[in-house]
Amino acid sequence: MASTAHKLNASLASMAIALGLLAAVNGTTSAEETAGRAWPTSQLVSMDQIDHSSYDGLLKKYVNDDGMVAYKAWHGNASDRKKLKDYLAHLSQASPTKSASRESKLAYWMNAYNAVTIEGILRVYPTSSIRNHTAKVWGYNIWKNLLLHVGDQKFSLEGIEHKVLRKMDEPRIHFAIVCASIGCPRLLNRAYVADSVEEQLATNTKDFFSRSQNLKVTGNSLALSKIMDWYGTDFAPSPKQQVQKLAKYFPESAQQVASKGNFRVSYQSYDWDLNEQK
């Protein structure tokens, strides 16, 4: 019995060492990470009162018109790294339960998703892809384990996307939130704000479908971004209905194909390379 127990303990120890080595090779840990900070309940405010101007300034400085990010420069600027952390702390002051306009909530949560993603990438930079930091079984997963304090709660990127934004009945958020990849929508180089959020969503949706990686026309076939394969049912039940609903944002050539009704839909491969300025 003693010999059997010894062998079992040795096997468990070997397994633990192997898992630890795997995590080390991948540069991951299983520990939860947080962004922002906890605020006293008495200091929490409505999302209507959150000021996105500091984040807006950082986006204008480090993001170009194609949504590509100067991660290296941002990573190397201690002052601007602190400004992003301070902005995340300001986001944390918002209470998810206090009354706020729908526009303020949309702007808040889209900015929160994108800012936390940027913060997550800067923490692990240099890196070639966010997928290097999305462990499925063991270790750190940026989408699950990087949590933003929001009032008295914490939200992961997955939580913000699936439990908040997708429940707001505004599917165009899929053309506004960005997972730090070339296959994503462009990262708008301005912060979303309540007064302009409708215009900003429309602009980014039109921009999304203007790019061949997201919409390519060949005869009567429309090759769409994989995003429409993953989330198309947020827009309409079938691919054909989805295309018809979104056609007003398409380039003219794609609108003509969509208007005929006998088009075919396919999906392009997704580029997970980092959306980094070269």
Secondary structure as the mmCIF struct_conf table of DSSP 4:
data_model
#
loop_
_struct_conf.conf_type_id
_struct_conf.id
_struct_conf.beg_label_comp_id
_struct_conf.beg_label_asym_id
_struct_conf.beg_label_seq_id
_struct_conf.end_label_comp_id
_struct_conf.end_label_asym_id
_struct_conf.end_label_seq_id
HELX_RH_AL_P HELX_RH_AL_P1 ALA A 2 VAL A 25
TURN_TY1_P TURN_TY1_P1 ASN A 26 GLY A 27
BEND BEND1 SER A 30 SER A 30
STRN STRN1 GLU A 33 ALA A 35
BEND BEND2 GLY A 36 GLY A 36
HELX_RH_3T_P HELX_RH_3T_P1 THR A 41 GLN A 43
STRN STRN2 VAL A 45 VAL A 45
HELX_RH_3T_P HELX_RH_3T_P2 MET A 47 GLN A 49
HELX_RH_AL_P HELX_RH_AL_P2 SER A 53 TYR A 62
STRN STRN3 VAL A 63 VAL A 63
TURN_TY1_P TURN_TY1_P2 ASP A 65 ASP A 66
STRN STRN4 VAL A 69 VAL A 69
HELX_RH_AL_P HELX_RH_AL_P3 TYR A 71 HIS A 75
TURN_TY1_P TURN_TY1_P3 GLY A 76 GLY A 76
HELX_RH_AL_P HELX_RH_AL_P4 ALA A 78 LEU A 91
TURN_TY1_P TURN_TY1_P4 SER A 92 GLN A 93
STRN STRN5 ALA A 94 ALA A 94
TURN_TY1_P TURN_TY1_P5 PRO A 96 THR A 97
BEND BEND3 LYS A 98 LYS A 98
HELX_RH_AL_P HELX_RH_AL_P5 ARG A 102 VAL A 124
BEND BEND4 PRO A 126 PRO A 126
BEND BEND5 SER A 128 SER A 128
STRN STRN6 SER A 129 SER A 129
HELX_RH_3T_P HELX_RH_3T_P3 ILE A 130 HIS A 133
STRN STRN7 THR A 134 THR A 134
BEND BEND6 LYS A 136 GLY A 139
STRN STRN8 ASN A 141 ASN A 141
HELX_RH_AL_P HELX_RH_AL_P6 ILE A 142 ASN A 145
STRN STRN9 LEU A 146 VAL A 150
TURN_TY1_P TURN_TY1_P6 GLY A 151 ASP A 152
STRN STRN10 GLN A 153 PHE A 155
HELX_RH_AL_P HELX_RH_AL_P7 LEU A 157 GLU A 158
HELX_RH_PI_P HELX_RH_PI_P1 GLY A 159 VAL A 164
HELX_RH_3T_P HELX_RH_3T_P4 LEU A 165 LYS A 167
BEND BEND7 MET A 168 ASP A 169
HELX_RH_3T_P HELX_RH_3T_P5 PRO A 171 PHE A 175
TURN_TY1_P TURN_TY1_P7 ALA A 176 ALA A 176
BEND BEND8 ALA A 180 ALA A 180
STRN STRN11 SER A 181 SER A 181
TURN_TY1_P TURN_TY1_P8 ILE A 182 GLY A 183
BEND BEND9 CYS A 184 CYS A 184
HELX_LH_PP_P HELX_LH_PP_P1 PRO A 185 ARG A 186
BEND BEND10 ASN A 189 ARG A 190
HELX_RH_3T_P HELX_RH_3T_P6 ALA A 194 SER A 196
HELX_RH_AL_P HELX_RH_AL_P8 VAL A 197 SER A 210
BEND BEND11 ARG A 211 ARG A 211
TURN_TY1_P TURN_TY1_P9 SER A 212 ASN A 214
STRN STRN12 LEU A 215 THR A 218
TURN_TY1_P TURN_TY1_P10 GLY A 219 ASN A 220
STRN STRN13 SER A 221 LEU A 224
HELX_RH_AL_P HELX_RH_AL_P9 LYS A 226 TYR A 231
HELX_RH_3T_P HELX_RH_3T_P7 GLY A 232 ASP A 234
TURN_TY1_P TURN_TY1_P11 PHE A 235 PHE A 235
BEND BEND12 PRO A 237 SER A 238
HELX_RH_AL_P HELX_RH_AL_P10 PRO A 239 LEU A 246
HELX_RH_3T_P HELX_RH_3T_P8 ALA A 247 TYR A 249
BEND BEND13 PHE A 250 PHE A 250
HELX_RH_AL_P HELX_RH_AL_P11 GLU A 252 LYS A 260
BEND BEND14 GLY A 261 GLY A 261
STRN STRN14 ARG A 264 TYR A 267
STRN STRN15 ASP A 273 LEU A 274
STRN STRN16 GLU A 276 GLU A 276
#
